[in-house]
């Protein structure tokens, strides 16, 4: 169990397969046996030759994110070295990458994180994270497809990918994929089917961007799981912006607050007595996430920020941080909502990790849910938020348009979308009148919107069938 990964070989099993990713180091496979009672010592039977990556500095983990302006796009990737300045070549056709932009490089080490396993070097703890490179492309045309590759002449280049920049005209329709609580395949049982379905949709449909609202990789201090997760999402994230929000499994920690990139006060950030904030990040306190992903700079890094995409104003906020009236996050949320130009972006979608409403009865005294209703629901209602997305519970549920436990015509539609990969819930439901549809299956959701019409669709992974949908109109 001190190895990076292991599998138990079953009786009469004749083969085993792994997906190999570039961990920027030599690897070796070893085969052990032990006696039939499974309580004896292991005996080394055989080991493989040492397996080397063909290129230790192959550009890997390529992903996109929106910048501050509509004409900007972050392009990020990872290699083993920071010896050369990272580059992106791009252009309007795959055969003429006429533009070139340089970027910056960062990394992190075990001592940069807050506590626990994240601070410890080892195969199932922190491993050398490599170097994260980011290039900001600017002066991009709206609704225009660009082709690009990343790397350097010295260390080699990636394959050529393409993305279509978001529209500047609010009259254009947009298409968003949304989910939470994915994790890594095969560790999380539903992650592969979600990745496969969403990859097929991204490669066949004009998808604008993706919102992943917390519980991203579930690495929890195991550094190699970040490498595996970032490799897993590359077929999607190299083609559309992958916009993330913070979850408990990226952020929650008890000690080491001076290293917390969110700047939250105290050794463990926001930990009121009525909350159940734990140690769910394995001590990472969001450092790997902040170093790997990007977002507009109009809030507090990845913790809270907003952006426009066609006729939608999207806000990511944090349920892992103080959201009460006296908090800096609340002040930012109110200012951001107040400044939305509803003639330009008639739809407002907010997203965070923990639910404001959920009728599963496994946590009858979920005080965070009650406090979110007390502090943030009136704010969202006052500014006519249309949809509130959240996850954390591993299931799907949709409410009526509602306010203060009641269905109302001008209310907020709440949607729980925590069904993307982590083990599915099996709890009972209360039968609340405001709960219109719920189930406990793996899936993903999609939002199509123009100026006057928003169509939300929920798909099951097993057959890609539409199992729930609703329409909002202006």
N, C-alpha and C positions, 0 to 999 in steps of 0.2 A: 504493500500500500504506500510505500515511499516513492513509487514511480509516478511519472506524469500521468499515465493512464494504464488501465489494466482491464482485462476481461476474464471471466471464469469460463473455461472450456468444459462443455457438457459431454457426458458419456456418448460415444459414437459420433461426436462432431468431428468433421474432417477439414474444415476451413474456417477462417476468420478474416474479416476485412475491416480496415480503418480508412477514414478519409484523411489523407496526409495534407497538412498545411505547413507552410514555411515558418518554422519557429526560429530560424536564423541560428541553428546549432545542429551538430551531428546527433543522430538518433540511433538507437539500437533496440531491436526486439529480443526479448528473452522468454523462454518457455520453461515453466517450472511444473513439477508434480508434487503431490503430497499424498499421504495414505488415505484410505477409503473413509476413515472417520472424519476427515477434514479437520483434525485437531493436531496433526503432527507437523514436523518441520517441512519447509519447502526444500526440494532438491532441484538444482539447476540442470536441466536436460540439454538445452541447446540455446544458442544465441545467433542472431543474424550478423552478417557483415555490417559495418558502420554505414549508415545511410546519410548522404550529404545532400543539402539543397543544391540544385544546379547553379543557382545564383543567390548567394546570401543577401544580396542587395536588390533582388527582384522587387519592383514596386507592388506592394500588396495592400489589402484593406482599403481600396479606393472608395471614397464616398463624397457626396455633395451636400451642401447646405446653403440656405439663403443668407445673404449679407444684409446690410442696413438699407440698401437701395435696390430698386427693381432692376437696375442694370448691373448688379453684382452677383457673383456666385463664388462660394468657397469650394475649392477642390482639395481634398486631403488624401494622403496615402502614407505608407510606412515602409521603411527599409531598416537594415541593420546598421547603417552608417550615416553620419552627418558630415562626411568629408567634403561633399560637393553641395552647392546651392541647388535646392529642388526646383524643377522646371515643369511647366505645362505648355505644351504646344497645342494650339487649337485653331479652328477655322470653320468655314461654312460647308466644306465637303471633306470626306475622309481622305481624299487624295491631295488636299491643299491645306495643310495645317500651317498657315502663313503667319500666325501670331504666336508670340512666345512671352510668357510671364514667369518671373522668378518668385520664390516664396520664402518662408521662414521655417525653422525647425525647432521642435521642443522634445522633451522626454520627461520621465519621472523615474524615481527609484523608490525602494521600500521605505526609506526614512522620510519621504515626502508625504506619506499618508499618516492617518491619525493613530492607529493602534492595531493590536492583535495580529492576525494572520497576514494582513496586508503589509506589516512591517518586517516579516520574516522571509528570508530567502529559502527557496526549496522547490522541488518539482511540483508539489501541490500547494504552494504558497506563491511568493513573488518570484518571477523570473525576469531577466533583462527584457524590458518592454520594447526595445528598439527605439527608433527615432520617428516621430510624427511630423510630417511635412504638410504645410498648408499654403496654397496659392490663392490669392483673391483676384478673380477675373473681374474686370470692370468694363464699362462702356458696351455692355452687351445689349443687343436689340431685344425688345420684348417679343414674346411668341415666336421666337426664332430658334431653329435647331442648330446646335454647334457640335462639332466633332472634336475630340481631344485625346491626348495621351499624356502620361506623366512619367518622370524619371530624369535621367541625365545621360549624356553621351558616354560618360565613363562607366556607369553602372548598368546601363540598359534602360529600355523603355517598356511601358506597359502595352497591352493591346489598345486599340482605338475604341473608345466609347462615345456615346452621344447623349446630349440632354437638350430639352426644349425649355427655354427661359419662360418664366411666368408672364402672363399678359399684363400690360399697363392699362388696357381699356376694361373698365368694369362691366362693359356689355358682353365681353367674352365669357364663355362658360369655363369652369374649372372642374377637375376630377381628383379627389383626394382619397387615399387609402388611410384607414385609422385602425389602431389596435393598441393593446398594452399587455404586459406580462408575457413576453415571448420566451426569452432564454435561449438556450443552445441545444440544438439537436446533436446527438440523441439523448442528452441528459434530460431535457424537458420533452415529454413524449409527443406533444403536438407541434413542436417548432418546425420540423421538416415539412409537414403538410402545409402549414401556413406559408413558409418560404416558397415552396413549390407553386402554390396557387397564386400568390402575389407576384412572383417572378413572371409567371405566364401572363398575368394581367398587365404588368408593366411593359412587357415586350410586345403585347398585341393591341393594347389600348393606349390612348393618349392620356396617361396619368400625369397630373401636374406635380404632386409631391406626396409625402407620407408623414403622418403624425404617429409617433410611438410614445405614448404617455406613461412612461415609467416602468420600472423593473425590466431593464434592457437586456443584460447578459446573464444576470444571476451569478457573476463570477465570485462575488463575496470573498475577495482576497486571493483567489486562485488566478494568478496572472495569465496563464496560458489560455484560460477560458475567454479572456478578452480577445486574444489573437484568433481563437476559433470563431467567436461570435462575429467579429468584424469581417472575417473571411466569408462567413455564412451569408451576411447581408449584402456583400459586394454586388451580386447580380442585380439587386434592386437599387442599392444606394449609389452605384456608379452611374445610374441612368436618371434618377430623380432625387431631389433633395430629401434627405432623411432627417426630419426635424424631431428632436427628442425632448422629453420632459423628465424631471427628476422623480425617482421612486424611492421607497424605503430601502430597497436592496442595492441602490447605488450610494445612498447618503447616510442612513441612520447609523450613528456611532455614539459612544458614551464618553470617550476621552479624546485628547489631542486636538482640541478645538482651535489652537493657534495655527494649525495646518489646514483648517477647513476653508476651501476656496470660496465658499459663499459669504464668508465674513460674519456668520451668525455668532452672537455672543455666547460665552460659557464654554465649558469643556466638551459638551455634547450637543450644542445647538439648542433647538426648541424642544423642551422636554417637560411640559406641564404635567401636573399630577393626574389630570383627567385623561391624558393621552396614553397610548400604548406604544410609544416610540421605543424601539429596541436597539439591537446591535446588528441590524440586518445587512449592513454592507461589509461585514467581516473586517471593519476598520478602514475601508477605502475612503470613506467620507467624500465621495464624488470626484476624487482626484483623477482616476483613469478616465472617467467620462468627460470631465472638463478639458483634459489634454487631448482627447481624441475627437470630440464633436465640436461643432461651431453653431452659432446662432447670431441674429442681430444683436447689437450692443445697447439697445434702448432700455434694458432692464437691469438684471443682475445675472450676467452670464447665462448659463443654461437654466438657472433656477427660476427666473421669471423673465419673460420677453414677449414681444408681439411682432406680427408682420401681416402684410396684406397679400392676398393671393386672389387676383381677379376681384369678384364682388364680395369676398369674405375677409373679415378681419379676424385673425386667429390670435388667441392669447394662451400661452402656456404659463401656468402659475404653480406654486409649490405648496402641497399639503404637508411637507416635511419641515416647513419653516413657519414662523409666527404669521398668522393671517388675521389676527385680531385688530380692532379699530386703531390701536395705538402703534401698530407695526409699520415698518417701512414698506413691506410688501403691500399692505392694504392701501397705503397712500399712493403707491405706484399704480396699483390696479384701478383705483378711483380716477386718477389722472389720465390713465390710458383710455379707460372707457369714456370719460368725458370728452376726450379729444377725437374720438372716432367720427369721421365724416360719413353719416349714413347715406348721403346721396352718392358717395363714391363707393363705399363698402356697406351695402344694406344689411348684410348678414354678419352677426358676431357669433363666433364659436369659441368657447373657453375650454381648456383641457387641463386636468391635473390628475394626480395618481389615485388618491383615496376617494371613495364615493361620498357624495352628498346625500344620495338616496339609494337604497338597496333593500329589497324585501326578503332576502335570505335571512333566516332566523338563527344562524350560528353565532351571531354576536348581538344579543338583544340589548346590551348596554354599550354600544359603540359610541363613546362620547365624542370622538373626533367627528363623526357624521353629524351628531347633534350640534356641535360647535360650528361646523361649516354651514349648516342651515341657519344658525343664529347670526353669524357674522357676515357671511358672503352672499347668501341667497337674497337678502333685501337689496344689496348693491347690484347684483346681476339683474334682478327684476326691475330696479329703478332705471337701469340703462338698457333695458329690453334685449338682454342676451337671448339668442335664439336656441342654442344647443350647448349643453354642458356635458363634456365627455370625461369619463374617469374609468379606472380599472381597479387593481388591487385584489378584488374578489375575482376568482377565476371562472367567470361565467358571463352570460349576456343578459341584459335586462333593459327594457325601454319603458319610460313613463309617459303619461299624457303630458301635454303642456300644463305646467302646474306652478303653484306658489303656496308655501306654508301648508304642505300636506294635502292640498286641494287641487283638483283639476280646474283650471281657469282658461278662458279663451286667449288671454294675452300672456300666458305663462311660459316657463322655460321647459324644454324637453330635455330630460336627463337620460343619458345612455351609458350603461356599463359595458365596457368592451375589453374585459380582462381575459379573453378566451383564446389568446394567440399561441399558447404553447405550454406554459407551466401546467402541472396537473390540474384537472378540472374539478370544480367543487361538486359536492354531492348532497349538500344540505337541503332542508325543507324551506318552503316559502310561507310568508305570513298571510298571503291572500289580500294584500293591500289594494284598495280600489284604484289607486293611481298607477299600479303596475299593469301595463298593457300587454307586454309579452316578455317572457323570460325562458331561457333554456340553459343547459349545461353541456355544451358541445364545443369542439374546437372550430374556430372560424376567424373571419376578418370582416371589416366593414368598409363601405365606400360612400363618399359624399359627392354628388354631382350638383352643381349650382350655377345658375345665371342670376341676373338682377332680381327676378321676380319669383324664382322657383328653386327650392332646395329638395333634393331627393336623396334620402338616406337608405342604404341597402345593407343587409347583413347576410353573409354567405356562410354555409357550412363547408368545412374543408373536405369531408369525405366524398361529396358529390358536386361541390361548387353550386349547389342549389340556393336560390333566394328563399330564406325562411322568415325574414321579417323586413318590412320596409315602411317608411312614412314619408309624407310630403308636407312641406311648409311653403306657404305662399305669401308674398308681400302685396 
